[in-house]
Amino acid sequence: MKSPKELLDYIMHATEKRERRSFLQLSIYAILAGMSIAFGSVGNILVSANLIKENAGLAKLLGASVFPVGLILIVLLGFELFTSNCLMTVSIVEKKISITKMLKILFTVWIFNLVGSVILAYITYQTQTLSEPGIELLSGMAAHKIHTSAYDLILKGILCNVLVCGASLLGYISKDGISKMLGIWFPIMLFIVLGYDHVVANMLYLPLALMHGAEGVTLLGIIYNFFFVTIGNFIGGGIVIGLSYWYVNKD
């Protein structure tokens, strides 16, 4: 494993590399990241749908065991994910990047994560990938996410990205492939089991539920969820994990 100092250097190097990418390169990597998370999200629903009414705990565990494939793809292949990119706050305090540039990158990645997720949502809908139990489970999940209070969405978003960025850091700090995959798998599995909110995962769940005509799921409701979960995810990744880890390990 890398040392904490090496890990902070890695985060800043990744930020500098991200800053040098063209708009097209950044957008393509972000689309691929959105699709990666969406693959895990669809897999989560498929695996747990038929079991959820008989044994909810086991269903959540099985679905959660599939979901981490998305972040594994992203970390190992270097795709661009909004939630893990919130760690760029480390580069802000080290004066390696401006706040304006960071926000521009985050906005671009967020938008194209959405593009990738919606592409996969459409293909999933068009090819009738989900069974009736899967559509029912998805609809219930989506309605709950839309009708949760703003305060709770922020809190769930914070805790989600504490685990997601923690998983990303375990992927970065490990030096071999198996260690990276295992380090990513456990925290991501846990956030799914606990039911926290990840804005990019929601970019699959909510548009797909809308396509299936889920009751109570509207475009305004989706925007509401995205807005407050994004705030929570940024706080959890950029401040709780990013700045805290930087502070306790800086020179």
N, C-alpha and C positions, 0 to 999 in steps of 0.2 A: 504493500500500500504506500501511496504518497504520504508525506508529512503534511500537517495542516498548512504550513507555509507554502509548500509545493502546490497544495490544492488551491489556495488563494491566488497564487501566480497563474495557475491553470485557468481559473475563472476570468482573470483579467486578460489573459492571452486569448481566450475564447471570445471575449467582448471585442477586442481589437480586430480579430479575424472576422467577426460578424460585421463590424463597422466598415471593413474593406470590401465586403461583398456588394455586388451591384444590386439594384432593386429587383431585377429579374431573378438573380440567384437566390436572394433572400425569400422572394415570393414562392419560388419552386420548392425550396426546402420547407417553407411553412405549410404549403399545400400537402406535401408528403407527411409532415408531422400531424396535420389535422386528420388525414386519412388513417394514419397509424393508430391514433387514439380512437378513431371511429371503428376500426377493425376490432379493437379490444372491447369497445362498448357493445357492438352487435354480438360478439361472442359471449359477453356477460349475460345478455338477455336470453340468447339461445340456450345456453347451458342451464340456466336457473329457472326458466319459464314453467316447465312441466312439473317441477318439484316444489315450487314456492308455496303452494297451498298445503302440501303434506308435511314439509319440514323446512320452514323458512330459514333457519340457521344454516342448515346444510346447503340449501339452494344458494344463499348468499356466499358461502365459502367457495362453492364450486365455480360460481360466476366470477368471484373475485380472483380465483386462481388463473383464470383465462385473461382477464383484463390487462395485466402488466405487460403483455406482449407489445403493446403500443409504445410505452416508454423505453422498453428494451431496444426496439427498433430505432427510436429517436436518438438515444444516447450513443449506441454503438455505431450508428451510421451518420451521426452529426446533423440530423434534421433540426429545424427551428421551431420550438414550442413556446408559446407565450408564457406559460406558468414557470418553466425552468429559466426562461430568459429574465424573469424578475430578479434573479441573482445579480444582474448587471449593476445593482445598487452598490455592490462592492467596488466596481470600477468608478462609480461616481465619487465615493469618499476618498478613493485613491487618486482622483483627478486624472483618470485615464480617458474619460469620456464626459461630454457635457450632458446635463439633464435633458436639454432639447433633443440631442441626438438619441439618447436612450429612449425617450418617449416616442420619437419617430420610428425607431426600430420596433418597439413594443406594439405600436399601433399597426404597423405593416404586418408583423407576424400574426397579430390577433385576427386581422381581416382575412389573411390567407389561410390561417388555421380553419376559419369558418368556411372558406371556399372548399377546402379539402374535405371537411366534415359533411357539408351539404352534398357534395358530389357522391360520397359514399352513402349518405342517407337516401338520396334519389335512387341509386342503383339497388340498394336494399329494398326499397319500396317497389320499384319497377319489377324486380325479379321475384317478388313475394318470398323473400328469405325467411321472414318471421311467420311462425304458425299462429293460430288464433290465441293460444295461451301466451305466446310471446307478445302479440299486439296488446292483449289485455294487461300484461305486466308493464309494458312500455307506457301505455296510456295512464295507468295509475301512478307510475313514477313521475311522468311529465306533469300531470295535474298537481301532484304534491309539490314539485319544484316551483311551479308557477304561483301557487297559493301560499307558499311559506312567507313569513314576514321578512321585510328587508333586513332587519337586524339579525335574524337567524341565518339568512343567506350569507351575510357578511361573516358571521362567526363560523359557519360551516365552510365557507370559502377560505378563511384563515387557516383552520386546522387541516383542511385538505392540502393546501400548498406547503404547509410545514412538512407534511409527509412526502409530497411529491418532490419538493426541492431537497429534502433529506435523502430520498431515493436517488435523485440525480447526483448529489454529492457523493454518495456511495458508489455510483457508477463511474464518476470522474476519478475518485481517489484509488479505486482498484486498478491493478496493473494487468490483470488477465481476464479473458472473456467470461469464464465461468463465475468468477468472483463478481464481476460487473452485473451479470444477469441475476445472481442470487441477491446481491445488495439492492438492486432495483425492485425485485419481485416482492419481498416481504412488506416494505412500507406501502407500496401501491395496493397490494392485496388488502392491507388493513384499512386504508381509506375507503375502499369499496364496501368492505364489511360494515364499517361504521356509518356509511351513508352520507359522507361529506360531499360537498359540491365542487366540481372541477369544471371551469367554464368551457374548456374545449371538449370534454366528454358531453357536456350539456348541448354543445353545438351539433351533436349527433342525436341525442335523445329527443330534444324538443322539436327540431324541424321534422324528424321522422314521425313523431307522434302527430304533428300537425298534418303531415301528408296522409296519415291513416285516419284523420278526422276525429282524433281523440276529444272527448267531451271536456270542455273547459280550457282547452289549449288554444290560445290565440297568438297572433303576431305580437301584440302589445305585451302580453304576458311573457313571451319569450324574451323580448327586449328588456323587460323588468328584471327577469332572472339573470340574464347576461350582465347587466349593469352592476348589480350588487354583488354577484359572485366574482366578477372581475376585480372589484375593489378589495374584497376579502382575499382573493388569491394573491393580489399584489402585496398586501400587508403581510400575509403569511410567508411568502417567498422572499420578497424584497427586504422586509424589515425584521420579522421574527427570526428567520433563518439567515438570510444574507448578511445583514448588518450585525446581528448578534455574533455570528461565527467570525466575522471580520474583527470585531472589537476584542474578542477574547484571544485571538491568535495574531493580532498585528504586532509589529516589532515595537 
